Amino acid sequence: MSLENVKELIQESNKITILTGAGMSTESGISDFRSPGGVWSKYKTVTIQEFISDREKRIYYWKYKSETIPSMLKAKPNHAHLAIGKLDQQGKLFWLLTQNIDGLHEKGGVDKKRIIRLHGTNRETICLSCNRVIDIKPVLERIDIGEVEPKCEKCGGLLKPNTVSFGQGLNPEHLVIAEKASRECDLFMALGTSLQVFPANSFVDVAYSNGKPVIIVNRDPTPYDDLAKYRLSESLAKILPMII
């Protein structure tokens, strides 16, 4: 296999579905939370049930978010994000399915209408009572001046970053679109994801079982490497501009 083979397959494809994970953003300075020293090793998990029922857990959760989100908001898309943005601008991107909550794909040039944010986004908050969605920056500012568990200014309900927490189901509509995107694409690419989290990893199976070629680019081996037509382990920021 040569990079030319991979590049040729991408050039010949016109309905490319891409699945991205944490490895996509590490070169933008956002740590892979599954690695030692990542945010999971510093903070304890707060489930959605704990967040709703336990005020102390809500305060703890918002403290964690207020310490970690600002650096994410300042992060800039790297060359890998820009390469996928280029693919969209060329009209070749079918759907982008992302497990990332940093919003860097939009900043990298991908039309947000083409993005399925499987795990939500840290750039927004949602009211758990009235479902109102607002930008997270003013909420973080409220925390900075001493508010420990922000409430909705419209209905008084609990505010939470608009991400999928442990114990919380993924958006069923997103799953339907992601399954369709994997089944109807002409090329499926899994980039910077360990493919260990369900249901995101299942979309590789959907593409493969429907006869679609699969490209996997990830630093470490994944359980799906045997299904890949091409498997690369190089830096995404380095390799994607070379093949797209």
Phi, psi and omega per residue, in radians:
M1 nan 2.375 3.034
S2 -2.140 2.825 3.102
L3 -1.063 -0.483 3.118
E4 -1.102 -0.639 3.094
N5 -1.088 -0.774 -3.132
V6 -1.138 -0.793 -3.136
K7 -1.063 -0.715 -3.136
E8 -1.127 -0.712 3.123
L9 -1.093 -0.733 3.126
I10 -1.147 -0.731 -3.135
Q11 -1.132 -0.570 -3.121
E12 -1.404 -0.205 -3.071
S13 -1.679 2.506 -3.102
N14 -2.199 -0.066 3.090
K15 -2.352 1.319 -3.035
I16 -1.641 2.188 3.013
T17 -1.800 2.296 -3.106
I18 -2.104 2.343 3.017
L19 -1.945 2.198 -3.138
T20 -2.103 2.636 3.103
G21 -2.278 -2.903 -2.991
A22 -1.010 -0.564 -3.124
G23 -1.090 -0.287 3.117
M24 -1.169 -0.549 -2.975
S25 -1.899 -0.021 -3.102
T26 -1.075 -0.575 -3.138
E27 -1.436 0.076 2.952
S28 -1.784 0.129 3.103
G29 1.547 0.180 3.110
I30 -1.739 2.063 -3.007
S31 -1.212 2.577 3.028
D32 -1.352 1.924 -2.998
F33 -1.174 -0.199 3.107
R34 -1.497 -0.227 -3.113
S35 -1.467 2.718 3.066
P36 -0.989 2.353 -3.121
G37 1.547 -0.085 3.090
G38 -1.265 3.083 -3.035
V39 -1.102 -0.483 3.135
W40 -1.161 -0.454 -3.127
S41 -1.381 -0.249 -3.115
K42 -1.764 -0.588 -3.082
Y43 -2.040 2.575 3.083
K44 -1.488 2.613 3.122
T45 -1.181 2.416 3.003
V46 -2.056 2.041 -3.134
T47 -1.331 2.860 3.117
I48 -1.087 -0.623 3.139
Q49 -1.146 -0.720 3.106
E50 -1.170 -0.694 -3.134
F51 -1.058 -0.724 -3.101
I52 -1.270 -0.675 -2.963
S53 -1.707 -0.279 -2.981
D54 -2.179 1.920 -3.101
R55 -1.054 -0.703 -3.135
E56 -1.099 -0.651 3.105
K57 -1.191 -0.644 3.096
R58 -1.102 -0.763 -3.141
I59 -1.100 -0.755 3.132
Y60 -1.088 -0.778 -3.110
Y61 -1.093 -0.792 -3.141
W62 -1.172 -0.560 3.072
K63 -1.095 -0.801 3.106
Y64 -1.045 -0.829 -3.118
K65 -1.134 -0.694 -3.104
S66 -1.221 -0.357 3.101
E67 -1.539 -0.395 -3.037
T68 -1.894 -0.527 -3.066
I69 -1.197 -0.712 -3.092
P70 -0.938 -0.709 3.128
S71 -1.185 -0.566 3.092
M72 -1.174 -0.674 -3.137
L73 -1.169 -0.482 3.138
K74 -1.481 -0.266 -3.068
A75 -1.115 2.591 -3.139
K76 -1.971 2.573 3.110
P77 -1.062 2.478 3.099
N78 -1.662 -3.056 -3.054
H79 -1.113 -0.434 3.099
A80 -1.212 -0.784 3.082
H81 -1.048 -0.755 -3.101
L82 -1.146 -0.596 3.117
A83 -1.147 -0.708 3.108
I84 -1.194 -0.648 3.044
G85 -1.025 -0.707 3.104
K86 -1.094 -0.708 3.127
L87 -1.064 -0.709 3.109
D88 -1.155 -0.747 -3.133
Q89 -1.140 -0.430 3.085
Q90 -1.422 -0.116 -3.138
G91 1.408 0.284 -3.094
K92 -1.694 -0.282 -3.078
L93 -1.446 2.144 3.127
F94 -1.479 -1.105 3.063
W95 -2.504 2.589 3.003
L96 -1.985 2.007 3.107
L97 -1.780 2.050 -3.104
T98 -2.154 2.437 3.030
Q99 -1.576 -0.108 -3.064
N100 -1.426 2.616 -3.073
I101 -2.041 0.346 -3.014
D102 -1.713 -0.207 3.101
G103 1.281 0.246 -3.055
L104 -1.346 -0.356 3.103
H105 -1.153 -0.716 3.085
E106 -1.085 -0.757 3.127
K107 -1.145 -0.444 -3.128
G108 -1.470 -0.005 3.031
G109 1.897 0.094 3.097
V110 -1.509 2.309 3.096
D111 -1.063 2.219 -3.080
K112 -1.102 -0.361 3.101
K113 -1.212 -0.270 -3.115
R114 -1.763 0.047 -3.062
I115 -1.855 2.251 2.977
I116 -1.847 1.936 -3.111
R117 -1.565 1.539 -3.009
L118 -0.992 -0.646 -3.089
H119 -1.883 0.253 3.094
G120 1.456 -2.798 -3.109
T121 -2.548 2.488 3.074
N122 -1.416 -0.061 -3.099
R123 -1.493 -0.076 -3.133
E124 -2.280 2.766 2.910
T125 -2.061 2.698 3.093
I126 -2.239 2.464 3.033
C127 -1.456 2.201 -3.098
L128 -1.296 -0.154 3.108
S129 -1.711 -0.919 -3.056
C130 -1.841 -0.003 3.104
N131 1.127 0.285 3.071
R132 -1.187 2.301 -3.131
V133 -1.927 2.236 3.120
I134 -2.357 2.850 3.083
D135 -1.072 2.500 -3.057
I136 -1.394 -0.347 -3.039
K137 -1.012 -0.861 3.119
P138 -1.112 -0.489 3.104
V139 -1.225 -0.721 3.084
L140 -1.113 -0.609 3.098
E141 -1.135 -0.633 3.091
R142 -1.136 -0.661 3.104
I143 -1.177 -0.691 -3.139
D144 -1.032 -0.533 -3.115
I145 -1.706 0.229 2.952
G146 2.022 -0.035 3.109
E147 -1.383 2.108 -2.997
V148 -1.647 -0.416 3.075
E149 -2.470 1.525 -3.038
P150 -1.056 2.467 3.120
K151 -2.029 2.777 3.133
C152 -1.138 2.261 -3.137
E153 -1.321 -0.213 -3.132
K154 -1.593 -0.808 -3.050
C155 -2.179 -0.110 3.138
G156 1.465 0.088 3.141
G157 -1.291 2.992 -3.133
L158 -1.274 2.301 3.026
L159 -1.661 2.521 3.139
K160 -2.560 2.506 3.001
P161 -0.901 2.484 -3.032
N162 -1.421 0.993 3.095
T163 -2.067 2.856 3.107
V164 -1.528 2.029 -3.138
S165 -1.549 2.913 3.043
F166 -1.056 2.370 -3.124
G167 1.535 -0.023 -3.108
Q168 -1.929 2.320 -3.101
G169 -1.339 2.689 3.047
L170 -1.290 2.746 3.129
N171 -1.085 2.048 -3.104
P172 -1.008 -0.619 3.126
E173 -1.131 -0.662 3.101
H174 -1.100 -0.696 -3.118
L175 -1.172 -0.638 3.105
V176 -1.123 -0.807 3.139
I177 -1.130 -0.737 -3.116
A178 -1.115 -0.684 3.107
E179 -1.130 -0.753 3.114
K180 -1.129 -0.726 -3.141
A181 -1.091 -0.605 -3.129
S182 -1.370 -0.587 -3.112
R183 -1.351 -0.630 -2.986
E184 -1.779 0.001 3.113
C185 -1.258 2.966 2.989
D186 -1.920 -0.039 3.036
L187 -2.760 2.363 3.120
F188 -2.058 2.242 3.134
M189 -2.127 2.228 3.060
A190 -1.900 2.032 -2.966
L191 -2.156 2.109 3.045
G192 1.157 0.527 3.113
T193 -2.221 2.428 -3.134
S194 -1.289 -0.233 -3.121
L195 0.961 0.715 3.101
Q196 -1.951 -0.076 -3.074
V197 -1.893 2.166 3.074
F198 -1.531 2.485 0.134
P199 -1.628 -0.016 -3.061
A200 -0.959 -0.727 -3.100
N201 -1.164 -0.424 -3.095
S202 -1.165 -0.349 -3.104
F203 -1.236 -0.423 3.018
V204 -1.112 -0.778 3.105
D205 -1.044 -0.758 -3.125
V206 -1.037 -0.843 -3.131
A207 -1.087 -0.848 -3.082
Y208 -1.097 -0.772 -3.085
S209 -1.213 -0.293 3.068
N210 -1.737 0.276 3.017
G211 1.364 0.325 -3.139
K212 -1.589 2.389 3.087
P213 -1.158 2.522 -3.099
V214 -2.103 2.311 3.004
I215 -2.012 2.251 3.083
I216 -2.060 2.207 3.034
V217 -2.171 1.972 -3.125
N218 -2.735 2.547 -3.097
R219 -1.025 -0.779 -3.094
D220 -1.897 2.809 3.083
P221 -1.039 2.671 3.071
T222 -2.178 2.820 3.119
P223 -1.158 -0.164 -3.041
Y224 -1.919 0.161 -3.060
D225 -1.030 -0.559 -3.120
D226 -1.179 -0.331 -3.139
L227 -1.515 -0.205 -3.017
A228 -1.399 2.363 3.007
K229 -1.220 -0.689 3.069
Y230 -2.337 2.392 -3.126
R231 -2.256 2.122 -3.125
L232 -2.158 2.603 3.139
S233 -2.156 0.250 -3.136
E234 -1.340 2.978 3.043
S235 -1.031 2.264 -3.140
L236 -1.105 -0.710 -3.129
A237 -1.118 -0.449 3.120
K238 -1.535 -0.741 -2.962
I239 -1.446 -0.660 -3.059
L240 -1.073 -0.766 3.101
P241 -1.088 -0.345 -3.136
M242 -1.431 -0.438 -3.050
I243 -1.943 -0.188 3.128
I244 -1.887 nan nan
